[in-house]
Amino acid sequence: MEIWHNPRCSKSRAAKQRLDDSGADYTERRYLDDVPTAEELDEVLTKLGKQPWEVARTKEAAYPAQLEHDRARWIAHMVANPSLIERPIVIDGDSARIER
């Protein structure tokens, strides 16, 4: 299991605490420092059953309000601006979920 975590985010800290409290074995990935590749983000989006614009943080300065709904272009933009990726994301095998 892996959590894409931002320690400055209260929701992310709460999700990490729930994993700790449950005794779960997981890897913490600080995705702002260890940015996922386009392939990794695409894989996680597939596990989430979501398109990138569905998990983008709309209030971030880098939010591309005028970017057409083209999956590859959105993924590339999110990799270049990882603060756009909603958090936290918990990946467990073939599934993933946003822990909000």
N, C-alpha and C positions, 0 to 999 in steps of 0.2 A: 504494500500500500504506500502511496505517496501523497503528500499534501503540498499543493502550490500555495505558499504562505507569504504573507506580507506582515511582519511583526508590528508595523505601525497601524494596522487595521484592527479595530476591536472585534469585528465579526471573524476575522482570520484567527486572532488570538483565542477567541471563544471556541472555535472549531478545534484548534490544536489542543486546547485544554480538555475538551470532550474526548479526544483520542487518547490523551495522556491518562485521564481518569478511567477510561475503559481498559487500559493496559494494552492497547493496540500496538502492534509492531508496524512502524511506518518510517518512511524517509521524509525529512523536511526539505523542500526545495524552495529557496527564496528566489522566486521567479523574476524579481526585478534585478537581481544580481546574476543569477544563472538563467538567462533568458532561454525559453524553449525555442527550438528550431521551428521552421515552418512545418516540417514533417511531424514533429512532436505535437504542435498545436493542432494540426489537422487531425491527427489521431485522437487527441483528447476531445475535440469537437465532435467527432464521429461517435465516440463513446457516450458523450453527453446527448447525442441526438439533436445537436443545435448547429446553427450557422454562426459565423463569427460575429455578425452584427447583432445577434440575439444575446451575446454574452459580453458585449462591449460596454464599458462604463461611459455613459453618455455625458457625464458632467466633467470629464477630463478634457483639458485644453487640446489634446491631440485627437479628440473625437472627430472623425471625418464626416461631417454632416452631409456633404455633397458627394461622397463616394458611392458609386453605384453598387448594387448588391452582386458583386463578383467575389466568390469565395476566395480565390487565390490572391486577389489584390487586397482584400480585407486581412487575410492571414499575414501577408507580407507587411502591411501597415501595423498590425498588432505586434508582430515580432520586433519591428523597429521602435515601437512605443508600448512596451509591455505593461505600463500602468493602465492601459485600456482593458486588459484582461480581468474579467470579474473574478473575485476572490472570496473565499478560498475554494480551491477545487481539490477534491479528494478522488484519487484514481485508485481503483482496486481491481486489478486483473482486466477483465473486458468491460468494466463499467466505470463510470465517473459521475460525480454529482457536485453541484455547487452547494456548499454548506452555509447557506444564509438563513 
